[in-house]
Amino acid sequence: MSSMTLLGTGTCQIEYERRASSVLLELDQTPILFDCGHGIAQRLLEVGVRHHQLSHIILSHFHPDHVSDLIPILQAGAWSQRDPRGSDLHIYGPAGVQRLIDGLMQLFGPRSFQQPGYQVLVHEITTERFSIGNYHFEFLSLPPAGNHGLRFQWGNKTYAITGDSHFHAQEIDLLKNSDLAIIDAGHISDAEIVELAVATQARHIICSHLYRTLDGPQLQHEARQRGYNGTLQVGYDLLSFTL
């Protein structure tokens, strides 16, 4: 079985009900993490994925609320007495991800994060497409924060995740005609959320990365009035979909 779970739908804000931005993909039971902001190491436990079972982490960009739980995940792999890591950890991201990981290794010391029985392998993505084994992804630039959105096909459906984003043509292209889209609704207005739904006609849009409270039914109503044929939903932590 394959699934997509919103581990965190929040931001840099420290909130009881929301952790920072992260989406867990489980493709043929292979866990792949897209972003890992604060609180996500704990959220993984809540959905039954222990840190040493996670071999692939994709970073959309380098804002702290998208990368900060790299530190506990890396340290637990090296020093946890309950679940020590025994297999390689692959970290993917845009240009600069090698410098990020090297900086952490230099600051804390390599033995804080890595042991002889495995490697931390960094993959800088410099093209619009990359693969993890047999799984193929588009990794598309979404200005202005150096962010990248993820788009992929599974079965006969298309999925898209924006990470951070603003309302612009690149975001519309990423989401257009997708079956399920997880969008950054914190950096755009309610009117822009509606416009994004109308312009992309994504069949199911989940609003995430939330700084404010959204009125989901009102957004759905306004989008429907403008000709949107899909479903708009306000996301919450641990919301999950079967792919």
C-alpha angles and dihedrals in degrees: 000000000000128000147168120222129186101224093177130016098174139087139222087309113107105233135166096223101038133052122198125281119307141131124196118211117195107191113182084342092303106131116222119179121211106201125340115214126169117317096019097111087062093044089056089061090051091059094044101259114125118207095248090055091060111091102162130055122174118198118203093196140328107269108133094241088062101043111023098103090060085089098060092039092052094043094048090052091056102038112018110122091200102048111012114181116253101170135060120276115218118204118192128190147129125290108308098041092106089053090050094053093041089052092053091048092051094045098048100022125256093262089061090068109020138045131192093259095069143011135234102227120195123205119192109205109217099163133059092252134050138160138222104202106302094345116100125202140181113224107195130186116246111186149240102035098046087256126153129206124215124227127177144154124237119181105329096327135091125224130192136185123187105193101193116356147149129218108279143121094273091058091048090052091050094052102033114131093347118152095222125016128182109201137190100246095170099076097044132063127249089255090054091050088055092046090050091053092049094045097046102033088208104178096227123018122190117197111219140156088062124191094166140030113270127205100227098187091049092050090049091050094049092047092048090051088054094052103269111150100190138071127276116200135176108233129225135190115285094016103152137193131194111231 
